[in-house]
Amino acid sequence: MMRGVSPQGGHYYPAFPYTSYARMRAGDVADLWAWLHTLPSEAREIPPHALRFPYENRRLLGAWKRRFLRPGPVVGVSGGEDVARGQYLVEGPGHCGACHTPRTALGGSDLSRWLAGAEALEGPDGVAAPNITPASPFIAEAGIDEIAAALIPAETHAQAHTWGEGMEAVRRNLAHLPASDRRAIAAYLKAIAPRE
Ligand code: HEC
């Protein structure tokens, strides 16, 4: 999870967001492993990857990783404990940048435009992920509680948000976090530098 290497020693494709998980604490990854082992096992055929040259060559991923696998913090940000907690959640396990940060021509996150919004990952019908830095009027103007409320599915809170489906799976999962973690995420989003 933290280096994108399979148990057999091969490189994983970065569709598995290990460039974010590289920032997780090892103890949290270990807890996740323990939890996965509580799930019932299920047999399922996984189709092989259908990738075109040169992407089917996993060895090229080594060079890609040397460039894009950066376990350190993405941005410098000042603030209290809640901002630090939000930074851990957003830059690490939350992998928010995987969708909300545009990519370079080589497919790595363009960290100079961290969380500045990106095209839909899944083709022309997909919903683009909006800017979630304070350059967005929503992040700049809404309070911590309002942003935190936007991180859970719309039916579970008072203001009906009319955003598309893109974020819904993420919201269903964020709804399981303690409310203090969603507030920490909101505090971090308000504390980072605005990026157009
Ligand atoms: C799988 C891609 C994906 C991931 C991962 C993701 N988002 Fe999103 N997010 C979207 C898309 C697409 C939208 C716009 C559509 C929607 O809101 O449903 C969105 C919308 C949002 C909005 C509303 C912004 C606005 O102005 O309307 C916020 C806030 C947000 N995301 C925060 C986060 C945070 C924080 C994380 C990490 C915990 C995260 N997102 C992870 C795809 C993603």
Residues whose N, C-alpha, C, O or C-beta is under 5 A from the ligand:
A	BS01	HEC	G94 H95 C96 C99 V127 A128 A129 P130 N131 I132 F138 A150 W163 G164 E165 G166 M167 E168 V170 I185
